[in-house]
């Protein structure tokens, strides 16, 4: 099995297990590794597509149409290291990438493998023009999987589609006030880690590990990495201090 297949297989298995753990999956209908079809407890059918190679626009359109005919909601997830621009980059997306971030509220869902641990997170395409600033988010909240219909008006993708996502650019995980009232400092800590007050310790630890790998000065040569890592450590310790074992 090649390196890219290793990454995809582990990310797919992790996502399926996490969705089961959060009560999102009722049963698996098909599991081909890179494509997973499951039914939710509410009876909706969702197809996850883990993408690790070139994805032309016509293939996106065909997948959406074929699934839509069967009332299947589609979620594309891209291997971040291979297929997505780096964080902070000002980027002009190709037509297929523009199609994906249009489907998912100006973000594309990504997966990555770090040592033996898999992560799934949003990559935001900030801005209004074709030039977008890239911002990497933190771990998704699997319990917030949403199925909806989306209308797009792009050349080559002009129709209404069945899509599944984790809240897009307006995900609840980025609003610490949605569940409780905290001090201003603690609210900022939740925002920094991209978690919510009702997340369990393991979810918070996973979000921290993702950010630590992204900003640790030994791995990130940018001048801001050391200061950002200090803020992440401070936020992590403060949030864990509010949690009981």
Phi and psi in degrees as a GROMACS rama.xvg file:
@    title "Ramachandran Plot"
@    xaxis  label "Phi"
@    yaxis  label "Psi"
@TYPE xy
-69.3274  166.531  UNK-2
-58.0808  -43.2396  UNK-3
-65.6836  -35.1065  UNK-4
-68.9163  -34.4322  UNK-5
-60.6658  -48.681  UNK-6
-58.5293  -48.0581  UNK-7
-66.7688  -43.2632  UNK-8
-62.1609  -43.2087  UNK-9
-69.326  -39.9018  UNK-10
-64.9983  -40.7638  UNK-11
-63.1157  -46.7064  UNK-12
-62.9995  -40.88  UNK-13
-61.9771  -46.0394  UNK-14
-62.2858  -43.8763  UNK-15
-61.685  -46.0182  UNK-16
-62.9277  -41.8191  UNK-17
-66.2062  -39.55  UNK-18
-65.7675  -38.9516  UNK-19
-61.6765  -47.6452  UNK-20
-59.9484  -31.4777  UNK-21
-95.7819  11.3969  UNK-22
73.4246  19.3478  UNK-23
-86.4256  -27.9175  UNK-24
-102.774  130.226  UNK-25
-92.066  -45.01  UNK-26
-158.546  151.95  UNK-27
-88.3766  127.951  UNK-28
-96.1394  -29.5676  UNK-29
-160.336  137.791  UNK-30
-138.629  99.1935  UNK-31
-100.577  11.6609  UNK-32
88.4583  -72.1549  UNK-33
-82.8641  -15.8808  UNK-34
-129.709  123.492  UNK-35
-126.252  125.462  UNK-36
-113.353  127.952  UNK-37
-141.035  162.243  UNK-38
-105.501  138.66  UNK-39
-85.4111  164.912  UNK-40
-58.3844  -25.1502  UNK-41
-84.5916  0.524078  UNK-42
92.3634  0.819414  UNK-43
-79.1811  148.723  UNK-44
-106.972  131.684  UNK-45
-126.809  135.185  UNK-46
-115.933  119.649  UNK-47
-96.457  131.31  UNK-48
-121.327  111.252  UNK-49
-93.0896  115.413  UNK-50
-108.548  125.017  UNK-51
-129.544  14.4476  UNK-52
-149.12  178.102  UNK-53
-50.9529  138.098  UNK-54
-130.184  92.3363  UNK-55
-70.0685  157.124  UNK-56
-59.2334  -40.045  UNK-57
-62.6065  -31.2334  UNK-58
-71.8888  -38.692  UNK-59
-60.1491  -48.1228  UNK-60
-60.696  -44.5671  UNK-61
-64.1866  -43.2517  UNK-62
-61.8333  -45.3131  UNK-63
-63.2998  -41.7206  UNK-64
-68.5063  -45.6097  UNK-65
-61.8663  -42.2658  UNK-66
-70.2261  -39.8574  UNK-67
-62.21  -36.3128  UNK-68
-59.7151  -29.7337  UNK-69
-99.2419  11.7186  UNK-70
57.8978  39.279  UNK-71
-103.169  130.718  UNK-72
-90.1665  132.357  UNK-73
-108.381  135.302  UNK-74
-129.001  115.34  UNK-75
-89.8249  136.101  UNK-76
-128.184  129.61  UNK-77
-108.316  143.251  UNK-78
-70.2719  113.662  UNK-79
-62.8867  -42.7134  UNK-80
-62.2813  -32.6753  UNK-81
-95.6957  -27.7415  UNK-82
-125.985  -6.88239  UNK-83
-120.162  149.8  UNK-84
-66.9808  161.088  UNK-85
-75.8827  158.449  UNK-86
-63.5861  139.838  UNK-87
86.1317  -11.567  UNK-88
-71.6795  142.039  UNK-89
-93.1069  119.984  UNK-90
-133.323  137.902  UNK-91
-104.55  110.377  UNK-92
-76.4401  148.586  UNK-93
-68.339  170.054  UNK-94
-60.4271  -38.0312  UNK-95
-69.2717  -36.2402  UNK-96
-73.4718  -37.4801  UNK-97
-60.8632  -38.8718  UNK-98
-61.5698  -42.1874  UNK-99
-68.0268  -45.9066  UNK-100
-72.4828  -20.7436  UNK-101
-71.7153  -39.0964  UNK-102
-62.7448  -35.0406  UNK-103
-114.335  43.2145  UNK-104
54.924  50.6123  UNK-105
64.978  31.7123  UNK-106
-144.987  160.157  UNK-107
-122.748  134.698  UNK-108
-83.8217  136.207  UNK-109
-127.264  159.51  UNK-110
-132.291  155.423  UNK-111
-152.504  155.428  UNK-112
-119.524  125.534  UNK-113
-124.296  110.32  UNK-114
57.6695  -118.602  UNK-115
-102.89  12.7888  UNK-116
-117.107  136.106  UNK-117
-102.951  150.513  UNK-118
-136.061  143.287  UNK-119
-126.765  130.124  UNK-120
-155.497  159.436  UNK-121
-86.2228  148.134  UNK-122
-117.786  116.103  UNK-123
-89.7701  141.953  UNK-124
-111.478  93.4435  UNK-125
-84.7038  137.215  UNK-126
127.832  179.125  UNK-127
-117.957  -21.9899  UNK-128
-91.3916  -172.185  UNK-129
-70.7213  -24.4041  UNK-130
-83.2585  123.799  UNK-131
-125.201  141.566  UNK-132
-90.0368  131.28  UNK-133
-90.7484  131.166  UNK-134
-134.857  122.457  UNK-135
-85.9289  131.09  UNK-136
-91.9019  -175.652  UNK-137
-103.733  -172.678  UNK-138
-59.3145  143.168  UNK-139
-72.9475  160.583  UNK-140
-101.05  105.79  UNK-141
-61.3024  -29.8559  UNK-142
-69.3905  -10.2135  UNK-143
-99.7717  18.2678  UNK-144
-56.1941  130.211  UNK-145
-127.318  137.958  UNK-146
-108.744  129.949  UNK-147
-155.755  167.628  UNK-148
-102.177  136.649  UNK-149
-126.2  133.49  UNK-150
-100.045  126.381  UNK-151
-118.484  153.94  UNK-152
-127.951  40.2319  UNK-153
-95.12  150.274  UNK-154
-62.1323  124.904  UNK-155
87.4072  -6.12314  UNK-156
-149.172  58.1738  UNK-157
-109.185  92.9453  UNK-158
-175.584  -174.789  UNK-159
-107.29  132.928  UNK-160
-125.898  152.64  UNK-161
-91.3348  115.022  UNK-162
-129.099  154.104  UNK-163
-120.856  143.104  UNK-164
-156.985  -173.994  UNK-165
-112.126  34.2552  UNK-166
103.898  -4.70612  UNK-167
57.9865  -145.779  UNK-168
-73.0895  -7.44363  UNK-169
-116.628  29.3366  UNK-170
-59.7776  143.431  UNK-171
-64.4647  -23.637  UNK-172
-62.4386  -15.8098  UNK-173
-98.7557  10.5821  UNK-174
-126.31  91.2518  UNK-175
-67.4652  -13.6861  UNK-176
-83.7121  -5.29028  UNK-177
-71.0718  -17.9974  UNK-178
-120.236  -29.1042  UNK-179
-162.819  168.189  UNK-180
-103.137  129.879  UNK-181
-130.628  170.842  UNK-182
-63.3012  159.593  UNK-183
-59.4739  -40.0564  UNK-184
-64.4969  -45.3721  UNK-185
-66.9644  -36.7837  UNK-186
-60.2551  -40.9912  UNK-187
-65.4614  -35.1615  UNK-188
-64.3893  -42.5194  UNK-189
-61.808  -42.2229  UNK-190
-62.4423  -40.9013  UNK-191
-64.3103  -42.3527  UNK-192
-82.2522  -13.1335  UNK-193
70.5715  31.6232  UNK-194
-119.968  172.454  UNK-195
-118.533  157.695  UNK-196
-58.3981  -27.4785  UNK-197
-93.6043  6.89536  UNK-198
-70.6359  145.509  UNK-199
-80.2734  173.674  UNK-200
-61.7615  -39.0289  UNK-201
-65.7192  -38.5534  UNK-202
-63.2514  -42.7029  UNK-203
-65.6154  -41.8528  UNK-204
-64.0773  -39.6095  UNK-205
-65.4503  -42.6364  UNK-206
-61.745  -40.8276  UNK-207
-63.5813  -44.8213  UNK-208
-63.0915  -37.5937  UNK-209
-62.393  -47.0873  UNK-210
-67.5957  -37.1614  UNK-211
-63.5773  -38.7541  UNK-212
-69.497  -28.8413  UNK-213
-79.2286  -33.348  UNK-214
-117.685  -0.763316  UNK-215
-60.3397  131.783  UNK-216
-57.3993  -26.6289  UNK-217
-71.0622  -19.324  UNK-218
-113.007  -20.4364  UNK-219
-120.819  112.065  UNK-220
-81.1574  -1.29176  UNK-221
-66.7479  149.279  UNK-222
-62.0819  -25.1243  UNK-223
-86.3957  -7.30267  UNK-224
-63.3833  -42.4639  UNK-225
-62.7078  -47.5702  UNK-226
-64.9601  -40.1105  UNK-227
-64.412  -38.7781  UNK-228
-65.5199  -36.2029  UNK-229
-62.7415  -42.9593  UNK-230
-64.6451  -40.0054  UNK-231
-63.9366  -44.4447  UNK-232
-61.6162  -42.4365  UNK-233
-63.2425  -44.241  UNK-234
-63.5899  -43.0951  UNK-235
-61.64  -46.6364  UNK-236
-65.7662  -38.9296  UNK-237
-66.655  -42.2742  UNK-238
-69.1097  -43.2216  UNK-239
-61.9258  -29.724  UNK-240
-65.404  -18.1507  UNK-241
-91.8421  -7.40021  UNK-242
-101.589  144.582  UNK-243
-103.328  144.484  UNK-244
